[in-house]
């Protein structure tokens, strides 16, 4: 078996890689296969089989072609060091992928919250955050600030201000921050609801519907604060906020 020689097509099938890649690796001096004396066809030995297996393995790890040119001269210590370096890199990629997965789950939860709020009538409960600070970018435009977590974006609607105000949800106020909303302590009650607002025309929203429904239930209403959930197209681009409106 050691001296048996196989064709490039068989190697290609064994490793499920195109023949062109094997030829490229040979051109880059990663593989040194023999040629048939009668027809100049490539013939792969068991040694070549091991070479290809190692190259496929390290390429899957992201090791570059230039790095692999030294593979045939690496001693065991060099191989161990190369593997250790790539294991560290792989751990980093796994951590990044896990973080991305958590972001996907959170986004799906936020979208599911829209469905929950649409399906349920008003719930009396307090906002799950305490403070909202102003942000200059929000004050001057409706572009989102460079936040890692867009669920930290907040909207404020008050009786004395026609245009929505936008800010950032924080747990602690830093020097220089301007607090634009603070959760009331004590007897103040809030009704949880879903605010739907057009991105291009903020006055196109469902606030009037919310106020009318609460009035029909006998509530007087005050300011509204909301946490950004998601944006989606519905005749136009809409933003959705999990919101709480003061009621008494």
Secondary structure, DSSP 4 states (H G I P E B T S, - for coil): -TT--B-HHHHHHHHT--HHHHHHHHHTTS---EE-TTT--EEB-HHHHHHHHHHHHHHHTT--HHHHTTGGG--HHHHHHHHHHHHHHHHHHHHHHHHHHHHHHHHHHHHHHHHHHHHS--EE---S--EEEE-HHHHH-SSPPS-S-GGGEEEEEETTEEEEEEEEEESSPPTT--EEEE---SS-EEEEEEEEEESS-TTSBSHHHHHHHHHHTT--EEEEEEEEEEEEESSSEEEEEEEEEEE-
